[in-house]
Amino acid sequence: MGNSLNSVLQTDSSGSPSPELTAAETGLKNGALFGSSVLGIRQFWKLSSLSKALLSFREDSQITTSIFGSEALVPFSQRSDLFLLVRHCIDKENDKLLQQLLLNVNGLAGQFPGLLDRAKQRQSRKCIAVLEGKGGLTAPASLGGGNLPYTRKETVARWLENQVLQPDAWVKVPHFWTPLLTVLIDSGSIQAAEFIWEKGGRVDVTEWRETEVAQAGQQNSSSSTDVTSLFSFPGRSPLHALILRLSGFNPLDAKGREESLKFLRRLAEAAKERGVIRWTADMCGFEQWGEGGNSMPMSALSLACRCVEVDALKILLDVLEVEEHGIVRWMEAACRSVVKPIRRYDKEGTILSSREDYAFNHLLEVFEIFRQRSVVGRRGFAVRSFSSRMCHLIWKVILYLSAQPDNFRPFDPDLFPNPSSGSSPNAPPPSQPSRERFEELFDAFTQGGVGENGSGEGMSEWEAEGAWIEGYGSPPSFRELRFFMLTLIRLLFSNSPIIDAIKGGLGFPCLVPFLEKAGADPGKKGVIEEEISVQPRRSSLVSISPLQLAAQELSGEALDMTLRALVGSGARCPTGLPPWGVQPGGSQARNSEIAPLVNLCQKGRTDLVRFVCMKAGADPNVAGKLKGGVDGSRQTRPKKSITPLEVVMRQSHVSHSCRTELLEILCEFGADTEKKFSDDRTAVSFAQGAFGSVAEFNKAVNRGKAAARNRTHTSTPPPLPIRTSLVEPPNDNRKSLVEAIVQRRHDKRSVSDLIKNSAADPNELRVVKRGGKRVRMSPLQAALLEVPGLQLASTVTQLIDAGARCSGVPRASGPTGVGGGTGRLMSLAAPAASLGGFGRVGGQVPRRPLPLSRESPLLRAVYRGDPAVVRLLCQRGGFNPNAKGILFEGADSELHTTPLGVLSNSDTNIVDPYWVVWELRQAGVDLGVPVDTHHTALSSAIKNRRTRLARILIESGAPVKGTLLGSPDKRRVPLVEVCQKVETLSLLSPLLSRGADPNEGGIVEGGGFHDSLSLSPIEAAILYLPVESVSQAVRALLEKGAVWPQGVVEAVRNAEADPSGDTSGDVGTGAPPVSRLYSLLSNRLVQQPGLRQSLQGLRLQFGGGQEE
């Protein structure tokens, strides 16, 4: 196109066109430039004035049609430029050009207001002669002022008959020129407006500012427009006006609404035939439409979405035949109605009317309209291709977060402040739907089924809450809520939603578990830009999987949550990729060489290194590239790939204990310690510097290999049992509840049907095969194992209402049951003789009674993270929240723990456990009860790096002081355990603020529990934390009254006196050997001179006091 344009602009000295003009002219006429709408009216007019050859294009009907046609005038700016051009002709008295525009532009006469009056003011007789009789006259002043009352059809008919006005007349209202048809619609005179339209009223006319009529093209967004009577804005057409009328600011009765909808269909069909149905209006300068006066172009369809006008939306989509694009923009407009509702204000800022309640109730219906009609988004992604679960997911999140938290959240106000507090007293009050109203909406969404056949799982309200709290740490403000909603919509309409979520930063990885739960493919790759070099800056497209991107970009809790969610959904680490891959659309991009295991080793995440080796198939001998240097610095990428073992041996920013644990894990899963690194060196050559001696290196390698041998003999299956349970055929033909629950996919009858319409016993045990064993299971146990999330609460409620017990054993008749109260359940370990009639299987007593299933329904409910079921089992099922039970029965990973122990277990993947803890607290759980032999719930959560749970337990009142477990010297101190891991260091401040003793010593696990060290918090921080984190932790402890341990003081002195680090004692002199703790402290300080200097600075700052 550029060459053609240059050839056209080439003229000889006489001004005649060049020989290439004919070919260029042909190309232009065929749509090479103007016909393809590359140029607008203003650009076309300037370009055509450059030469006589181009000037001739103004008279070409083919070109002028493409420039001035209705489709080209869709943006309001193009119509404004055309208005300016017509006024320019009048001002310059260019009647020939004006006549030419009237001939070439269809319907130009009467499309703009005040043209004839302008010609008369300019005394342009030629232009007056051209414009007279062309329509577009001004209505009498008595109709102006914006005070036109309701007008009957007969009155308008008399006006036309007496020639008081014309059907296409313009009315002067405050600050605007408005078509007569629009004025009648605004006044509610629908019958009169329809009559005017039938008599010649135009649909291709729009509203104009008074300043634009005076000086077209120059908009004044600061105009003090009175919006109390009319919603006036530049470019508003009669179609826009009718949608606003239907939106309810001036309520219509049932008859008036029916008439308006019929007229809307007729008006939309006429607008489509005229080619103006997509015309946009600039909604700017008003608080209820834009933000900060920014222009917001909106078509009639976008306006219907913005007003959440469901009936109007259906009509417009029918007329448009769903051939539209831009669904993301429409959905954003609909969502803004909840967080930024349309309101009308008077001049004092008082709200006259609002639309938040209507928008809140009809938002889901708007989305379903788009989904059912298969409207295609601008990225080519059909809405119908989304599963119903994803549709329900997005709207449940939006509706839940739009509800105000202070109406139904049982939060401590000091812990979770009200986001609306501190707002301006003149600000409009936010919408505050009640808890009952939200629960009614939520139930309506979930009861309708969430899969194509009503199956599958959606996201609960607690999970929606957890998504926000996990990402942002506090309930959302209105600004954050709007940003979150629009971001979530963009993600759901993305080709690679999980990739886009991870790239979004800290706030968006919290959505990954819900995106994959709603149907997003956790293994689907996306294309990102990867920097190749800094100087000069170059980048290339790289195809990368979500697992690779998460390991490379995320850190902390976001990395932990995202990685576990992806692996739990089936994502696996890559093993040998080709250098190039074909992406959607046929383009090629280089496959990323990022190895998740390499990046996790660089970050020192021992827990995740073990996790991806066990669950994601990570190979410790597969090399990959890092983002930055081996030591975590922001360096360019290494030219060669690097193995996980090489990262462990080369890095210097992790502690000695972390490096040792990483080496043991890699060797446990088959790392080759003799394999050469990228520089032809081996791991043994780094042993002296990394571990102090080759002997220590060999010990760590041998421990890892020994763990591998033990793991081979006792292979641990995944913590989630595979659902391959089959009910053993009963001896009779009666249908049992256990059989119906386990085989629910092959039986359409629900649990309620069996309870109501048959003699099914809600306590009848049936034999079930689980893990190769045959056990007897109650209906309630089967429901907790097999029923999906959305149906679980209703199923458990039905069973309990029918008299079902929480296990297959009868209720105790006296106070001997669990919990000590009448009606409580007996122990699951009761002998078979106590079963009585409940021991029958299929109506017959077996010769050898099969064992009962010992799996606890309460522990299973806690593991699934369902607060509603936890509440049912505790309040109505008689479960003791402090009693231990069995989880993962029959597996090598079988747990015997309490409900809080399930939450703190490393294999439990609950996004936000707040509501489960809340329900357990309501049931009377003791937060200080040990969950196993060595840990309380708080210490177990800290050990497994479940920082969110630990914070909830601390704020809920869990004991922050040490707990004695076992012998007197085995004391678990949360403060000491927090100081061992940099991932849990954020809990230091909450523990100290809740009264934790900064000088209390406790054990830390070494090679085994009985070989554990007893350390103070300061000693644990110095030994286990990375160098850059030690000063922060020690400073916080000293500020709360911690004193320097004598061992630290002596170790610092020894490191200064003997930089060689010899702590073995003087052999032959009778000097006693030093303690193991003193030796570890001295070696750490000798190897890290910077740490020693920072500790000396802290001693000087805090007075240098120590225990003598």
Backbone hydrogen bonds, N-H to C=O, Kabsch-Sander energy under -0.5 kcal/mol:
donor,donor_aa,acceptor,acceptor_aa,energy
5,L,1,M,-2.2
6,N,2,G,-2.2
7,S,3,N,-2.2
8,V,4,S,-1.8
9,L,5,L,-1.9
10,Q,6,N,-0.8
11,T,9,L,-0.7
12,D,16,S,-2.0
15,G,12,D,-1.7
18,S,10,Q,-1.2
21,L,18,S,-2.0
22,T,19,P,-0.6
24,A,20,E,-2.1
25,E,21,L,-3.3
26,T,22,T,-2.0
27,G,23,A,-2.1
28,L,24,A,-2.6
29,K,25,E,-2.4
30,N,26,T,-1.6
31,G,28,L,-1.5
32,A,27,G,-2.3
33,L,28,L,-0.5
35,G,28,L,-0.7
37,S,34,F,-2.1
38,V,33,L,-1.6
39,L,33,L,-0.5
44,F,40,G,-2.6
45,W,41,I,-2.3
46,K,42,R,-1.8
47,L,43,Q,-2.6
48,S,44,F,-2.5
49,S,45,W,-0.5
49,S,46,K,-0.7
50,L,47,L,-1.6
55,L,51,S,-2.0
56,S,52,K,-1.3
57,F,54,L,-1.5
58,R,55,L,-1.4
59,E,56,S,-1.4
60,D,57,F,-1.0
61,S,59,E,-0.6
64,T,60,D,-2.6
65,T,61,S,-1.8
66,S,62,Q,-1.3
67,I,63,I,-1.7
68,F,64,T,-3.1
69,G,65,T,-1.2
73,L,69,G,-1.1
74,V,71,E,-1.1
78,Q,75,P,-0.8
79,R,75,P,-1.2
80,S,76,F,-2.2
81,D,77,S,-2.0
82,L,78,Q,-2.0
83,F,79,R,-2.3
84,L,80,S,-2.1
85,L,81,D,-2.1
86,V,82,L,-2.3
87,R,83,F,-2.2
88,H,84,L,-2.0
89,C,85,L,-1.8
90,I,86,V,-1.7
91,D,87,R,-2.7
92,K,88,H,-2.2
93,E,90,I,-0.9
94,N,89,C,-2.8
95,D,93,E,-1.3
98,L,94,N,-2.1
99,Q,95,D,-2.7
100,Q,96,K,-2.4
101,L,97,L,-2.5
102,L,98,L,-2.2
103,L,99,Q,-1.6
104,N,100,Q,-2.4
105,V,101,L,-2.8
106,N,104,N,-0.7
108,L,105,V,-1.6
111,Q,108,L,-2.2
115,L,112,F,-0.5
118,R,114,G,-1.9
119,A,115,L,-2.3
120,K,116,L,-2.1
121,Q,117,D,-2.2
122,R,118,R,-2.0
123,Q,119,A,-0.5
123,Q,120,K,-0.7
124,S,119,A,-2.4
125,R,123,Q,-1.2
128,I,124,S,-2.4
129,A,125,R,-2.5
130,V,126,K,-1.5
131,L,127,C,-2.3
132,E,128,I,-2.2
134,K,131,L,-2.0
139,A,170,W,-3.5
143,L,140,P,-1.7
144,G,141,A,-1.3
145,G,172,K,-1.7
147,N,144,G,-0.8
156,V,152,R,-1.8
157,A,153,K,-2.0
158,R,154,E,-1.9
159,W,155,T,-2.0
160,L,156,V,-2.2
161,E,157,A,-2.4
162,N,158,R,-2.7
163,Q,160,L,-1.0
164,V,159,W,-2.8
165,L,159,W,-0.8
169,A,166,Q,-1.7
170,W,137,L,-2.4
171,V,178,T,-3.2
173,V,171,V,-0.8
173,V,176,F,-2.4
176,F,173,V,-2.0
177,W,208,W,-3.0
178,T,171,V,-2.8
178,T,176,F,-0.5
180,L,169,A,-2.4
183,V,179,P,-2.0
184,L,180,L,-2.2
185,I,181,L,-1.7
186,D,182,T,-2.5
187,S,183,V,-1.6
188,G,185,I,-1.3
189,S,184,L,-2.0
190,I,188,G,-1.8
193,A,189,S,-2.5
194,E,190,I,-2.7
195,F,191,Q,-2.0
196,I,192,A,-2.5
197,W,193,A,-2.4
198,E,194,E,-2.1
199,K,195,F,-1.6
200,G,197,W,-1.3
201,G,196,I,-2.2
207,E,236,R,-1.7
208,W,177,W,-2.3
210,E,175,H,-2.8
213,V,209,R,-1.6
214,A,210,E,-1.8
215,Q,211,T,-2.5
218,Q,215,Q,-1.7
219,Q,217,G,-0.7
221,S,219,Q,-0.6
223,S,220,N,-1.4
225,T,223,S,-2.2
227,V,225,T,-0.8
232,S,230,L,-1.2
235,G,207,E,-2.9
236,R,233,F,-1.7
241,A,237,S,-2.3
242,L,238,P,-2.1
243,I,239,L,-1.7
244,L,240,H,-2.2
245,R,241,A,-2.1
246,L,242,L,-1.9
247,S,243,I,-1.1
248,G,245,R,-0.9
249,F,244,L,-0.6
257,R,253,D,-2.6
258,E,254,A,-2.1
259,E,255,K,-2.4
260,S,256,G,-2.2
261,L,257,R,-2.4
262,K,258,E,-1.9
263,F,259,E,-2.4
264,L,260,S,-2.4
265,R,261,L,-1.9
266,R,262,K,-1.8
267,L,263,F,-2.9
268,A,264,L,-2.8
269,E,265,R,-2.3
270,A,266,R,-2.1
271,A,267,L,-2.3
272,K,268,A,-2.4
273,E,269,E,-2.3
274,R,270,A,-2.2
275,G,271,A,-0.9
275,G,272,K,-0.6
276,V,271,A,-2.8
277,I,271,A,-0.8
279,W,276,V,-1.5
280,T,74,V,-2.4
281,A,298,M,-2.0
282,D,234,P,-2.0
283,M,281,A,-1.0
283,M,296,M,-1.4
284,C,282,D,-1.4
289,W,286,F,-1.1
290,G,286,F,-2.0
294,N,291,E,-1.0
298,M,281,A,-2.0
300,A,277,I,-0.6
303,L,299,S,-2.3
304,A,300,A,-2.0
305,C,301,L,-1.8
306,R,302,S,-2.6
307,C,303,L,-2.3
308,V,305,C,-0.9
309,E,304,A,-2.6
310,V,308,V,-1.1
313,L,309,E,-2.1
314,K,310,V,-2.2
315,I,311,D,-1.9
316,L,312,A,-2.5
317,L,313,L,-2.3
318,D,314,K,-2.0
319,V,315,I,-2.3
320,L,316,L,-2.6
321,E,317,L,-0.7
322,V,317,L,-1.5
323,E,320,L,-1.1
330,W,326,G,-1.7
331,M,327,I,-2.8
332,E,328,V,-2.2
333,A,329,R,-1.9
334,A,330,W,-2.1
335,C,331,M,-2.3
336,R,332,E,-2.0
337,S,333,A,-0.6
337,S,334,A,-0.9
338,V,335,C,-1.6
339,V,335,C,-1.3
340,K,336,R,-2.6
344,R,353,S,-2.3
346,D,350,T,-1.7
349,G,346,D,-1.7
352,L,344,R,-3.9
353,S,344,R,-0.9
355,R,342,I,-1.2
359,A,355,R,-2.5
360,F,356,E,-2.5
361,N,357,D,-1.7
362,H,358,Y,-1.5
363,L,359,A,-0.9
366,V,362,H,-1.7
367,F,363,L,-1.8
368,E,364,L,-2.4
369,I,365,E,-1.7
370,F,366,V,-1.6
371,R,367,F,-2.5
372,Q,368,E,-2.6
373,R,369,I,-1.2
374,S,371,R,-1.0
375,V,370,F,-1.5
377,G,381,F,-1.3
380,G,377,G,-2.0
382,A,380,G,-0.6
383,V,375,V,-1.2
385,S,382,A,-0.8
386,F,383,V,-1.7
390,M,387,S,-0.6
391,C,387,S,-1.5
392,H,388,S,-2.5
393,L,389,R,-2.3
394,I,390,M,-2.1
395,W,391,C,-1.4
396,K,392,H,-2.3
397,V,393,L,-2.1
398,I,394,I,-2.1
399,L,395,W,-2.7
400,Y,396,K,-2.1
401,L,397,V,-2.6
402,S,398,I,-1.7
403,A,399,L,-0.6
403,A,400,Y,-1.1
407,N,404,Q,-1.2
408,F,405,P,-0.9
409,R,405,P,-2.5
411,F,409,R,-1.5
415,L,412,D,-0.8
416,F,412,D,-2.8
421,S,418,N,-1.6
423,S,420,S,-1.1
427,A,424,S,-1.6
438,F,434,S,-2.1
439,E,435,R,-2.9
440,E,436,E,-2.1
441,L,437,R,-1.9
442,F,438,F,-3.1
443,D,439,E,-2.7
444,A,440,E,-1.8
445,F,441,L,-1.8
446,T,442,F,-2.4
447,Q,443,D,-2.6
448,G,444,A,-0.7
449,G,446,T,-1.3
454,G,451,G,-1.4
464,A,460,S,-2.2
465,E,461,E,-2.2
466,G,462,W,-2.4
467,A,463,E,-2.1
468,W,464,A,-1.3
469,I,465,E,-2.6
470,E,466,G,-2.7
471,G,467,A,-1.1
472,Y,468,W,-2.8
473,G,468,W,-0.5
473,G,469,I,-2.3
481,L,477,S,-2.5
482,R,478,F,-2.2
483,F,479,R,-2.0
484,F,480,E,-2.7
485,M,481,L,-2.5
486,L,482,R,-2.4
487,T,483,F,-2.1
488,L,484,F,-2.5
489,I,485,M,-2.1
490,R,486,L,-2.1
491,L,487,T,-2.2
492,L,488,L,-2.3
493,F,489,I,-1.6
494,S,491,L,-1.6
500,D,496,S,-2.3
501,A,497,P,-2.1
502,I,498,I,-2.3
503,K,499,I,-2.2
504,G,500,D,-0.8
504,G,501,A,-0.5
505,G,502,I,-1.1
508,F,505,G,-0.7
511,L,508,F,-2.5
512,V,509,P,-1.4
515,L,511,L,-2.4
516,E,512,V,-2.5
517,K,513,P,-1.4
518,A,514,F,-1.5
519,G,516,E,-0.9
520,A,515,L,-2.5
524,K,521,D,-1.1
526,G,544,I,-2.5
528,I,526,G,-0.5
528,I,542,V,-2.4
530,E,540,S,-3.0
532,I,538,R,-2.9
533,S,538,R,-1.2
538,R,533,S,-2.0
540,S,530,E,-2.2
542,V,528,I,-2.8
543,S,590,R,-2.8
544,I,526,G,-2.8
544,I,542,V,-0.6
549,L,545,S,-2.4
550,A,546,P,-2.6
551,A,547,L,-2.0
552,Q,548,Q,-1.5
553,E,549,L,-2.8
554,L,550,A,-2.0
558,A,555,S,-0.8
559,L,555,S,-1.0
560,D,556,G,-1.9
561,M,557,E,-2.9
562,T,558,A,-2.2
563,L,559,L,-2.5
564,R,560,D,-2.1
565,A,561,M,-2.0
566,L,562,T,-2.4
567,V,563,L,-2.5
568,G,564,R,-2.3
569,S,565,A,-0.9
569,S,566,L,-0.6
570,G,567,V,-1.5
571,A,566,L,-2.5
573,C,616,A,-2.3
581,G,589,A,-2.1
583,Q,581,G,-0.5
583,Q,587,S,-3.3
586,G,583,Q,-2.0
589,A,581,G,-2.1
590,R,541,L,-1.4
591,N,579,P,-1.2
592,S,543,S,-3.0
595,A,625,K,-0.8
599,N,595,A,-1.9
600,L,596,P,-2.3
601,C,597,L,-2.1
602,Q,598,V,-1.8
603,K,599,N,-1.7
604,G,601,C,-0.8
605,R,600,L,-2.0
606,T,604,G,-1.5
609,V,605,R,-2.2
610,R,606,T,-2.1
611,F,607,D,-1.7
612,V,608,L,-2.7
613,C,609,V,-1.6
614,M,610,R,-2.1
615,K,611,F,-3.1
616,A,611,F,-0.6
616,A,612,V,-0.9
618,A,612,V,-2.1
622,V,619,D,-1.7
624,G,642,I,-2.5
625,K,593,E,-2.1
628,G,626,L,-0.9
629,G,633,S,-2.4
632,G,629,G,-1.6
635,Q,633,S,-1.9
642,I,624,G,-2.9
645,L,620,P,-0.6
647,V,643,T,-1.7
648,V,644,P,-2.1
649,M,645,L,-2.2
650,R,646,E,-2.0
651,Q,647,V,-2.3
659,R,655,S,-2.2
660,T,656,H,-2.3
661,E,657,S,-2.3
662,L,658,C,-2.3
663,L,659,R,-2.3
664,E,660,T,-2.2
665,I,661,E,-2.2
666,L,662,L,-2.5
667,C,663,L,-2.4
668,E,664,E,-2.1
669,F,665,I,-1.5
670,G,667,C,-1.4
671,A,666,L,-2.3
673,T,671,A,-0.8
675,K,672,D,-0.9
677,F,681,R,-3.9
680,D,677,F,-1.8
683,A,673,T,-0.9
685,S,682,T,-0.5
686,F,683,A,-1.3
687,A,684,V,-1.2
688,Q,684,V,-0.5
690,A,686,F,-2.5
691,F,687,A,-2.8
692,G,688,Q,-1.2
697,F,693,S,-1.5
698,N,694,V,-2.6
699,K,695,A,-2.2
700,A,696,E,-2.0
701,V,697,F,-2.1
702,N,698,N,-2.6
703,R,699,K,-2.3
704,G,700,A,-1.9
705,K,701,V,-2.2
706,A,702,N,-2.3
707,A,703,R,-2.1
708,A,704,G,-1.7
709,R,705,K,-1.9
710,N,706,A,-2.1
711,R,707,A,-2.2
712,T,708,A,-1.8
713,H,709,R,-1.6
714,T,710,N,-1.7
715,S,712,T,-0.5
724,T,722,I,-2.2
726,L,769,K,-0.7
728,E,767,V,-2.0
740,A,736,S,-2.0
741,I,737,L,-2.4
742,V,738,V,-2.6
743,Q,739,E,-2.4
744,R,741,I,-1.2
746,H,743,Q,-1.8
747,D,744,R,-0.8
754,L,750,S,-1.7
755,I,751,V,-2.2
756,K,752,S,-2.4
757,N,753,D,-2.9
758,S,754,L,-1.1
760,A,754,L,-0.8
764,E,761,D,-1.4
766,R,777,M,-1.7
768,V,775,V,-3.2
769,K,726,L,-1.9
770,R,768,V,-0.6
770,R,773,K,-2.9
773,K,770,R,-1.6
775,V,768,V,-2.6
775,V,773,K,-0.6
776,R,851,P,-2.3
777,M,766,R,-2.2
782,A,778,S,-2.3
783,A,779,P,-2.4
784,L,780,L,-1.9
785,L,781,Q,-1.1
786,E,782,A,-2.3
787,V,783,A,-1.9
791,Q,788,P,-0.6
792,L,788,P,-1.0
792,L,789,G,-0.5
793,A,789,G,-0.7
795,T,791,Q,-2.2
796,V,792,L,-2.7
797,T,793,A,-2.2
798,Q,794,S,-2.2
799,L,795,T,-2.2
800,I,796,V,-2.5
801,D,797,T,-2.6
802,A,798,Q,-1.6
803,G,800,I,-1.5
804,A,799,L,-2.9
812,A,824,R,-1.8
817,G,814,G,-0.8
818,V,825,L,-3.1
820,G,817,G,-2.1
823,G,812,A,-1.0
824,R,821,G,-1.8
825,L,878,G,-0.6
826,M,810,P,-0.7
830,A,827,S,-1.4
834,S,831,P,-1.5
835,L,832,A,-1.6
836,G,833,A,-0.6
838,F,835,L,-1.9
839,G,836,G,-1.5
840,R,837,G,-1.3
841,V,844,Q,-2.2
842,G,765,L,-0.6
842,G,840,R,-0.5
844,Q,841,V,-1.2
853,S,776,R,-2.7
856,S,886,I,-2.5
860,R,856,S,-2.1
861,A,857,P,-2.5
862,V,858,L,-2.4
863,Y,859,L,-2.5
864,R,860,R,-2.0
865,G,861,A,-0.6
865,G,862,V,-0.9
866,D,861,A,-1.9
870,V,866,D,-1.9
871,R,867,P,-2.4
872,L,868,A,-1.9
873,L,869,V,-2.7
874,C,870,V,-2.1
875,Q,871,R,-2.7
876,R,872,L,-2.3
877,G,872,L,-1.3
879,F,873,L,-1.9
883,A,880,N,-1.5
885,G,897,T,-3.0
886,I,854,R,-0.8
887,L,895,L,-2.2
891,A,888,F,-1.8
894,E,891,A,-1.6
895,L,887,L,-2.8
897,T,885,G,-1.6
897,T,895,L,-0.5
902,V,898,T,-1.6
903,L,899,P,-1.7
904,S,900,L,-1.9
905,N,901,G,-0.5
905,N,902,V,-0.8
908,T,905,N,-1.1
911,V,909,N,-0.5
917,V,913,P,-2.4
918,W,914,Y,-2.4
919,E,915,W,-2.2
920,L,916,V,-2.3
921,R,917,V,-2.5
922,Q,918,W,-2.1
923,A,919,E,-1.4
924,G,921,R,-1.3
925,V,920,L,-2.1
927,L,925,V,-0.7
929,V,926,D,-1.3
931,V,935,H,-2.1
932,D,935,H,-1.4
937,A,929,V,-0.6
940,S,936,T,-2.4
941,A,937,A,-2.2
942,I,938,L,-2.2
943,K,939,S,-2.4
944,N,940,S,-2.1
945,R,942,I,-1.4
946,R,941,A,-2.8
947,T,945,R,-1.6
950,A,946,R,-2.4
951,R,947,T,-2.5
952,I,948,R,-1.9
953,L,949,L,-2.6
954,I,950,A,-2.3
955,E,951,R,-2.5
956,S,952,I,-1.6
957,G,954,I,-1.2
958,A,953,L,-2.7
963,T,972,R,-2.5
965,L,963,T,-0.6
965,L,970,K,-2.2
970,K,967,S,-2.2
971,R,969,D,-0.9
972,R,963,T,-2.7
972,R,970,K,-0.5
973,V,971,R,-0.6
976,V,973,V,-0.5
977,E,973,V,-2.0
978,V,974,P,-2.4
979,C,975,L,-1.4
980,Q,977,E,-1.2
981,K,978,V,-1.1
984,T,981,K,-0.7
985,L,982,V,-0.9
987,L,984,T,-1.9
988,L,985,L,-1.7
991,L,987,L,-2.0
992,L,988,L,-2.2
993,S,989,S,-2.5
994,R,990,P,-1.2
995,G,992,L,-1.3
996,A,991,L,-2.2
1000,E,997,D,-1.2
1002,G,1015,L,-2.8
1003,I,971,R,-2.3
1004,V,1013,L,-1.9
1006,G,1008,G,-1.0
1011,D,1008,G,-0.6
1012,S,1009,F,-1.3
1013,L,1004,V,-1.4
1015,L,1002,G,-3.1
1015,L,1013,L,-0.6
1020,A,1016,S,-2.5
1021,A,1017,P,-2.2
1022,I,1018,I,-2.2
1023,L,1019,E,-2.0
1024,Y,1020,A,-2.4
1025,L,1021,A,-1.6
1029,S,1026,P,-1.5
1030,V,1026,P,-1.0
1030,V,1027,V,-0.7
1031,S,1027,V,-0.7
1033,A,1029,S,-1.9
1034,V,1030,V,-2.9
1035,R,1031,S,-2.4
1036,A,1032,Q,-1.9
1037,L,1033,A,-2.0
1038,L,1034,V,-2.6
1039,E,1035,R,-2.3
1040,K,1036,A,-0.8
1040,K,1037,L,-0.6
1041,G,1038,L,-1.6
1042,A,1037,L,-2.2
1044,W,1105,G,-1.5
1049,V,1045,P,-1.9
1050,E,1046,Q,-2.4
1051,A,1047,G,-2.1
1052,V,1048,V,-2.4
1053,R,1049,V,-2.1
1054,N,1050,E,-2.6
1055,A,1051,A,-2.3
1056,E,1052,V,-1.9
1057,A,1053,R,-2.3
1058,D,1054,N,-2.9
1061,G,1058,D,-1.9
1063,T,1061,G,-0.9
1067,V,1065,G,-0.9
1069,T,1066,D,-1.2
1071,A,1066,D,-0.8
1079,S,1075,S,-2.0
1080,L,1076,R,-2.1
1081,L,1077,L,-2.5
1082,S,1078,Y,-2.4
1083,N,1079,S,-2.3
1084,R,1080,L,-2.1
1085,L,1081,L,-2.3
1086,V,1082,S,-2.4
1087,Q,1083,N,-2.2
1088,Q,1084,R,-1.4
1092,R,1088,Q,-1.6
1093,Q,1089,P,-2.1
1094,S,1090,G,-2.1
1095,L,1091,L,-2.1
1096,Q,1092,R,-2.0
1097,G,1093,Q,-2.1
1098,L,1094,S,-1.9
1099,R,1095,L,-2.1
1100,L,1096,Q,-2.0
1101,Q,1097,G,-2.1
1102,F,1098,L,-2.5
1103,G,1100,L,-0.8
1104,G,1099,R,-1.1
1105,G,1102,F,-0.6
1107,E,1044,W,-3.0
